[in-house]
Amino acid sequence: MASKIIGVLGLQGDFREHIEKLHALDAQTKDIRRVSDLENIDALIIPGGESTAVAIVEKSDTAHGIFEKIRELSSDGLPIWGTCMGSILLAKNIEGSTQGRLGVMDITVRRNAFGPQRFSSEMPISIPAIGEEPFPGVFIRAPLITNVGENVEVLGTLEQGIVMAREKNLLATVFHPEVVDDARVHKYFLSMIG
Ligand code: GLN
């Protein structure tokens, strides 16, 4: 079977780390910077970064229309995974904000919910869907998922709240699996490709 092509949104943020992780798993990747790049991909990752910056870049001449096309692909069932900033862009609701977003996943997020972290912190997360061993969760100015719709499955929680959730073809993690030496969340996402 031909290996799957995973698009990684490369407008801003830590897309390179995702690409390296995917290559280590023998998946092919494609940089997504303009609407036409979204053709012929089997899944899409939206990396960590700064959600307000991406919403601005998306309005530039080169990137314009990317959000609209991703919304279309999302309703067609394309597997889409947002990490940290990506989870904010996927969310239908962002507490106290009207910033630009994809708004495709029935979750509410609270940005910078761990306070103004100057450094990242690491906390083990229990994620039964990927195995018994806790996953090393890296949080960098991370949001929390503060509410989920009825079709959303909560996959990981901490004392502070929900940190990983799935709604059909959409996956959100508020932490950064691309920066740790554990590929289980990337493998889980690849398993969502039909
Ligand atoms: N705080 C960032 C935002 O609100 C997200 C941080 C991250 O992706 N590491 O967009």
py3Dmol code that shows the C-alpha trace and the ligand (Angstrom):
import py3Dmol

protein = """\
ATOM      1  CA  MET A   1       0.000   0.000   0.000  1.00  0.00           C
ATOM      2  CA  ALA A   2       1.333   3.433  -0.923  1.00  0.00           C
ATOM      3  CA  SER A   3       2.223   5.420   2.160  1.00  0.00           C
ATOM      4  CA  LYS A   4      -0.205   8.112   3.163  1.00  0.00           C
ATOM      5  CA  ILE A   5       0.506  11.784   2.563  1.00  0.00           C
ATOM      6  CA  ILE A   6       0.085  13.933   5.643  1.00  0.00           C
ATOM      7  CA  GLY A   7      -0.261  17.654   5.038  1.00  0.00           C
ATOM      8  CA  VAL A   8       1.294  19.850   7.723  1.00  0.00           C
ATOM      9  CA  LEU A   9       0.116  23.456   7.858  1.00  0.00           C
ATOM     10  CA  GLY A  10       3.321  25.467   7.550  1.00  0.00           C
ATOM     11  CA  LEU A  11       2.098  29.043   7.889  1.00  0.00           C
ATOM     12  CA  GLN A  12       3.694  29.480  11.322  1.00  0.00           C
ATOM     13  CA  GLY A  13       4.748  27.487  14.366  1.00  0.00           C
ATOM     14  CA  ASP A  14       6.476  24.151  15.001  1.00  0.00           C
ATOM     15  CA  PHE A  15       5.513  22.307  11.821  1.00  0.00           C
ATOM     16  CA  ARG A  16       9.082  20.985  11.286  1.00  0.00           C
ATOM     17  CA  GLU A  17       8.932  18.854  14.432  1.00  0.00           C
ATOM     18  CA  HIS A  18       5.755  17.170  13.175  1.00  0.00           C
ATOM     19  CA  ILE A  19       7.341  16.519   9.786  1.00  0.00           C
ATOM     20  CA  GLU A  20      10.377  14.827  11.373  1.00  0.00           C
ATOM     21  CA  LYS A  21       8.162  12.701  13.576  1.00  0.00           C
ATOM     22  CA  LEU A  22       6.052  11.612  10.607  1.00  0.00           C
ATOM     23  CA  HIS A  23       9.112  10.748   8.515  1.00  0.00           C
ATOM     24  CA  ALA A  24      10.365   8.573  11.372  1.00  0.00           C
ATOM     25  CA  LEU A  25       7.057   6.693  11.064  1.00  0.00           C
ATOM     26  CA  ASP A  26       7.571   6.306   7.275  1.00  0.00           C
ATOM     27  CA  ALA A  27       4.692   8.629   6.440  1.00  0.00           C
ATOM     28  CA  GLN A  28       5.069  11.103   3.574  1.00  0.00           C
ATOM     29  CA  THR A  29       4.448  14.747   4.322  1.00  0.00           C
ATOM     30  CA  LYS A  30       3.479  17.817   2.368  1.00  0.00           C
ATOM     31  CA  ASP A  31       3.964  21.452   3.409  1.00  0.00           C
ATOM     32  CA  ILE A  32       0.693  23.344   3.260  1.00  0.00           C
ATOM     33  CA  ARG A  33       1.080  27.058   2.615  1.00  0.00           C
ATOM     34  CA  ARG A  34      -1.544  27.839  -0.007  1.00  0.00           C
ATOM     35  CA  VAL A  35      -4.955  26.497  -0.959  1.00  0.00           C
ATOM     36  CA  SER A  36      -3.685  24.389  -3.874  1.00  0.00           C
ATOM     37  CA  ASP A  37      -1.348  22.478  -1.497  1.00  0.00           C
ATOM     38  CA  LEU A  38      -4.440  20.966   0.113  1.00  0.00           C
ATOM     39  CA  GLU A  39      -5.053  18.750  -2.939  1.00  0.00           C
ATOM     40  CA  ASN A  40      -4.237  15.044  -2.621  1.00  0.00           C
ATOM     41  CA  ILE A  41      -3.558  14.708   1.073  1.00  0.00           C
ATOM     42  CA  ASP A  42      -4.830  11.897   3.298  1.00  0.00           C
ATOM     43  CA  ALA A  43      -4.769  13.843   6.559  1.00  0.00           C
ATOM     44  CA  LEU A  44      -3.765  17.236   7.925  1.00  0.00           C
ATOM     45  CA  ILE A  45      -1.881  18.424  11.004  1.00  0.00           C
ATOM     46  CA  ILE A  46      -2.180  21.955  12.359  1.00  0.00           C
ATOM     47  CA  PRO A  47       0.859  22.546  14.576  1.00  0.00           C
ATOM     48  CA  GLY A  48       1.519  24.630  17.666  1.00  0.00           C
ATOM     49  CA  GLY A  49       2.285  28.302  17.278  1.00  0.00           C
ATOM     50  CA  GLU A  50       0.362  31.496  17.831  1.00  0.00           C
ATOM     51  CA  SER A  51      -3.282  31.292  16.853  1.00  0.00           C
ATOM     52  CA  THR A  52      -3.795  35.039  16.399  1.00  0.00           C
ATOM     53  CA  ALA A  53      -0.727  35.217  14.104  1.00  0.00           C
ATOM     54  CA  VAL A  54      -1.945  32.390  11.884  1.00  0.00           C
ATOM     55  CA  ALA A  55      -5.367  33.972  11.556  1.00  0.00           C
ATOM     56  CA  ILE A  56      -3.606  37.089  10.239  1.00  0.00           C
ATOM     57  CA  VAL A  57      -1.207  35.221   7.906  1.00  0.00           C
ATOM     58  CA  GLU A  58      -4.197  33.325   6.503  1.00  0.00           C
ATOM     59  CA  LYS A  59      -5.530  36.610   5.172  1.00  0.00           C
ATOM     60  CA  SER A  60      -2.377  37.241   3.108  1.00  0.00           C
ATOM     61  CA  ASP A  61      -2.553  36.908  -0.676  1.00  0.00           C
ATOM     62  CA  THR A  62      -0.626  33.616  -0.744  1.00  0.00           C
ATOM     63  CA  ALA A  63      -2.495  31.847   2.026  1.00  0.00           C
ATOM     64  CA  HIS A  64      -5.931  33.325   1.470  1.00  0.00           C
ATOM     65  CA  GLY A  65      -8.755  30.793   1.409  1.00  0.00           C
ATOM     66  CA  ILE A  66      -6.880  28.059   3.295  1.00  0.00           C
ATOM     67  CA  PHE A  67      -9.280  28.134   6.266  1.00  0.00           C
ATOM     68  CA  GLU A  68     -12.319  27.901   4.005  1.00  0.00           C
ATOM     69  CA  LYS A  69     -10.849  24.922   2.119  1.00  0.00           C
ATOM     70  CA  ILE A  70      -9.887  23.163   5.386  1.00  0.00           C
ATOM     71  CA  ARG A  71     -13.482  23.594   6.625  1.00  0.00           C
ATOM     72  CA  GLU A  72     -14.684  21.919   3.444  1.00  0.00           C
ATOM     73  CA  LEU A  73     -12.212  19.027   3.793  1.00  0.00           C
ATOM     74  CA  SER A  74     -13.184  18.664   7.425  1.00  0.00           C
ATOM     75  CA  SER A  75     -16.841  18.170   6.577  1.00  0.00           C
ATOM     76  CA  ASP A  76     -15.805  15.694   3.866  1.00  0.00           C
ATOM     77  CA  GLY A  77     -14.215  13.631   6.660  1.00  0.00           C
ATOM     78  CA  LEU A  78     -10.490  14.368   6.225  1.00  0.00           C
ATOM     79  CA  PRO A  79      -8.646  13.426   9.448  1.00  0.00           C
ATOM     80  CA  ILE A  80      -7.376  16.678  10.973  1.00  0.00           C
ATOM     81  CA  TRP A  81      -5.280  16.953  14.121  1.00  0.00           C
ATOM     82  CA  GLY A  82      -4.604  20.243  15.898  1.00  0.00           C
ATOM     83  CA  THR A  83      -1.833  20.436  18.512  1.00  0.00           C
ATOM     84  CA  CYS A  84      -1.914  23.323  20.985  1.00  0.00           C
ATOM     85  CA  MET A  85      -2.521  26.325  18.679  1.00  0.00           C
ATOM     86  CA  GLY A  86      -4.060  23.826  16.255  1.00  0.00           C
ATOM     87  CA  SER A  87      -6.627  22.821  18.877  1.00  0.00           C
ATOM     88  CA  ILE A  88      -7.530  26.507  19.322  1.00  0.00           C
ATOM     89  CA  LEU A  89      -8.056  26.910  15.576  1.00  0.00           C
ATOM     90  CA  LEU A  90     -10.245  23.790  15.420  1.00  0.00           C
ATOM     91  CA  ALA A  91     -12.475  24.917  18.305  1.00  0.00           C
ATOM     92  CA  LYS A  92     -15.908  26.351  17.629  1.00  0.00           C
ATOM     93  CA  ASN A  93     -15.652  28.409  20.828  1.00  0.00           C
ATOM     94  CA  ILE A  94     -12.670  30.304  22.215  1.00  0.00           C
ATOM     95  CA  GLU A  95     -13.444  31.781  25.644  1.00  0.00           C
ATOM     96  CA  GLY A  96     -13.649  35.570  25.529  1.00  0.00           C
ATOM     97  CA  SER A  97     -12.310  35.886  21.976  1.00  0.00           C
ATOM     98  CA  THR A  98     -13.598  36.641  18.498  1.00  0.00           C
ATOM     99  CA  GLN A  99     -10.262  35.843  16.796  1.00  0.00           C
ATOM    100  CA  GLY A 100     -10.253  34.043  13.439  1.00  0.00           C
ATOM    101  CA  ARG A 101     -10.529  30.253  13.544  1.00  0.00           C
ATOM    102  CA  LEU A 102     -11.602  27.206  11.583  1.00  0.00           C
ATOM    103  CA  GLY A 103     -14.387  26.603  14.102  1.00  0.00           C
ATOM    104  CA  VAL A 104     -15.111  23.028  13.046  1.00  0.00           C
ATOM    105  CA  MET A 105     -14.899  21.061  16.305  1.00  0.00           C
ATOM    106  CA  ASP A 106     -17.540  21.155  18.994  1.00  0.00           C
ATOM    107  CA  ILE A 107     -15.228  22.146  21.838  1.00  0.00           C
ATOM    108  CA  THR A 108     -14.610  25.268  23.914  1.00  0.00           C
ATOM    109  CA  VAL A 109     -11.024  26.227  24.691  1.00  0.00           C
ATOM    110  CA  ARG A 110      -9.452  28.649  27.127  1.00  0.00           C
ATOM    111  CA  ARG A 111      -6.204  30.076  25.767  1.00  0.00           C
ATOM    112  CA  ASN A 112      -3.107  30.252  27.976  1.00  0.00           C
ATOM    113  CA  ALA A 113      -5.029  28.340  30.635  1.00  0.00           C
ATOM    114  CA  PHE A 114      -1.886  27.351  32.534  1.00  0.00           C
ATOM    115  CA  GLY A 115      -0.982  30.992  33.146  1.00  0.00           C
ATOM    116  CA  PRO A 116       1.807  32.914  31.403  1.00  0.00           C
ATOM    117  CA  GLN A 117       4.251  29.981  31.257  1.00  0.00           C
ATOM    118  CA  ARG A 118       7.730  31.244  30.629  1.00  0.00           C
ATOM    119  CA  PHE A 119       9.042  27.732  30.228  1.00  0.00           C
ATOM    120  CA  SER A 120       7.315  24.629  29.091  1.00  0.00           C
ATOM    121  CA  SER A 121       6.230  22.097  31.666  1.00  0.00           C
ATOM    122  CA  GLU A 122       5.947  18.364  31.342  1.00  0.00           C
ATOM    123  CA  MET A 123       3.156  16.362  32.951  1.00  0.00           C
ATOM    124  CA  PRO A 124       2.320  12.691  32.449  1.00  0.00           C
ATOM    125  CA  ILE A 125      -1.130  12.172  30.929  1.00  0.00           C
ATOM    126  CA  SER A 126      -3.158   9.012  31.090  1.00  0.00           C
ATOM    127  CA  ILE A 127      -4.522   8.313  27.578  1.00  0.00           C
ATOM    128  CA  PRO A 128      -6.112   4.843  27.620  1.00  0.00           C
ATOM    129  CA  ALA A 129      -6.688   4.923  23.825  1.00  0.00           C
ATOM    130  CA  ILE A 130      -2.910   4.715  23.184  1.00  0.00           C
ATOM    131  CA  GLY A 131      -1.944   2.320  25.969  1.00  0.00           C
ATOM    132  CA  GLU A 132      -1.431   2.040  29.696  1.00  0.00           C
ATOM    133  CA  GLU A 133       1.860   3.902  29.968  1.00  0.00           C
ATOM    134  CA  PRO A 134       1.274   7.634  30.684  1.00  0.00           C
ATOM    135  CA  PHE A 135       2.197   9.961  27.819  1.00  0.00           C
ATOM    136  CA  PRO A 136       4.790  12.703  28.449  1.00  0.00           C
ATOM    137  CA  GLY A 137       2.670  15.823  27.940  1.00  0.00           C
ATOM    138  CA  VAL A 138       4.618  18.981  27.095  1.00  0.00           C
ATOM    139  CA  PHE A 139       2.636  22.176  27.694  1.00  0.00           C
ATOM    140  CA  ILE A 140       3.781  25.471  26.168  1.00  0.00           C
ATOM    141  CA  ARG A 141       1.434  28.400  26.846  1.00  0.00           C
ATOM    142  CA  ALA A 142      -1.199  25.738  26.389  1.00  0.00           C
ATOM    143  CA  PRO A 143      -4.954  26.075  26.253  1.00  0.00           C
ATOM    144  CA  LEU A 144      -7.381  23.768  28.030  1.00  0.00           C
ATOM    145  CA  ILE A 145     -10.548  22.278  26.613  1.00  0.00           C
ATOM    146  CA  THR A 146     -13.205  23.555  28.991  1.00  0.00           C
ATOM    147  CA  ASN A 147     -16.314  22.122  27.379  1.00  0.00           C
ATOM    148  CA  VAL A 148     -17.148  19.476  24.794  1.00  0.00           C
ATOM    149  CA  GLY A 149     -20.230  18.752  22.702  1.00  0.00           C
ATOM    150  CA  GLU A 150     -22.101  15.459  22.949  1.00  0.00           C
ATOM    151  CA  ASN A 151     -20.317  13.838  19.986  1.00  0.00           C
ATOM    152  CA  VAL A 152     -16.884  14.568  21.381  1.00  0.00           C
ATOM    153  CA  GLU A 153     -14.915  11.798  23.033  1.00  0.00           C
ATOM    154  CA  VAL A 154     -12.575  12.895  25.827  1.00  0.00           C
ATOM    155  CA  LEU A 155      -9.307  10.964  25.437  1.00  0.00           C
ATOM    156  CA  GLY A 156      -7.086  12.596  28.034  1.00  0.00           C
ATOM    157  CA  THR A 157      -7.548  14.705  31.165  1.00  0.00           C
ATOM    158  CA  LEU A 158      -5.389  16.230  33.856  1.00  0.00           C
ATOM    159  CA  GLU A 159      -6.481  17.656  37.206  1.00  0.00           C
ATOM    160  CA  GLN A 160      -6.703  21.038  35.394  1.00  0.00           C
ATOM    161  CA  GLY A 161      -9.126  19.805  32.720  1.00  0.00           C
ATOM    162  CA  ILE A 162      -9.415  18.125  29.317  1.00  0.00           C
ATOM    163  CA  VAL A 163      -6.216  17.962  27.252  1.00  0.00           C
ATOM    164  CA  MET A 164      -7.109  15.576  24.407  1.00  0.00           C
ATOM    165  CA  ALA A 165     -10.397  15.003  22.610  1.00  0.00           C
ATOM    166  CA  ARG A 166     -11.764  13.564  19.395  1.00  0.00           C
ATOM    167  CA  GLU A 167     -14.873  14.259  17.367  1.00  0.00           C
ATOM    168  CA  LYS A 168     -15.081  11.761  14.494  1.00  0.00           C
ATOM    169  CA  ASN A 169     -12.326  12.804  12.054  1.00  0.00           C
ATOM    170  CA  LEU A 170     -11.050  15.629  14.265  1.00  0.00           C
ATOM    171  CA  LEU A 171      -8.421  15.269  16.969  1.00  0.00           C
ATOM    172  CA  ALA A 172      -7.292  17.961  19.412  1.00  0.00           C
ATOM    173  CA  THR A 173      -4.362  17.837  21.838  1.00  0.00           C
ATOM    174  CA  VAL A 174      -3.432  20.914  23.852  1.00  0.00           C
ATOM    175  CA  PHE A 175       0.066  19.495  24.446  1.00  0.00           C
ATOM    176  CA  HIS A 176       2.929  18.859  21.985  1.00  0.00           C
ATOM    177  CA  PRO A 177       3.489  15.170  21.066  1.00  0.00           C
ATOM    178  CA  GLU A 178       5.849  16.311  18.272  1.00  0.00           C
ATOM    179  CA  VAL A 179       8.574  17.385  20.718  1.00  0.00           C
ATOM    180  CA  VAL A 180       8.872  14.180  22.760  1.00  0.00           C
ATOM    181  CA  ASP A 181      10.429  10.821  22.113  1.00  0.00           C
ATOM    182  CA  ASP A 182       7.146   8.933  22.092  1.00  0.00           C
ATOM    183  CA  ALA A 183       5.288   8.417  18.822  1.00  0.00           C
ATOM    184  CA  ARG A 184       2.053   6.944  20.161  1.00  0.00           C
ATOM    185  CA  VAL A 185      -0.163   9.975  19.564  1.00  0.00           C
ATOM    186  CA  HIS A 186       1.185  10.342  16.008  1.00  0.00           C
ATOM    187  CA  LYS A 187       0.485   6.623  15.456  1.00  0.00           C
ATOM    188  CA  TYR A 188      -3.013   7.061  16.866  1.00  0.00           C
ATOM    189  CA  PHE A 189      -3.638   9.897  14.404  1.00  0.00           C
ATOM    190  CA  LEU A 190      -2.315   7.846  11.475  1.00  0.00           C
ATOM    191  CA  SER A 191      -4.721   5.077  12.493  1.00  0.00           C
ATOM    192  CA  MET A 192      -7.601   7.538  11.951  1.00  0.00           C
ATOM    193  CA  ILE A 193      -6.873   7.527   8.188  1.00  0.00           C
ATOM    194  CA  GLY A 194      -9.307   5.166   6.500  1.00  0.00           C
TER     195      GLY A 194
END
"""
ligand_1 = """\
10
LIG
N -0.811 30.378 23.365
C -0.832 30.067 21.957
C -2.117 30.600 21.301
O -2.990 31.037 21.986
C -0.719 28.562 21.731
C 0.639 28.086 22.174
C 1.178 26.908 21.429
O 0.679 26.505 20.378
N 2.252 26.390 21.939
O -2.242 30.581 20.113
"""
view = py3Dmol.view(width=600, height=400)
view.addModel(protein, "pdb")
view.setStyle({"model": 0}, {"cartoon": {"style": "trace"}})
view.addModel(ligand_1, "xyz")
view.setStyle({"model": 1}, {"stick": {}})
view.zoomTo()
view.show()
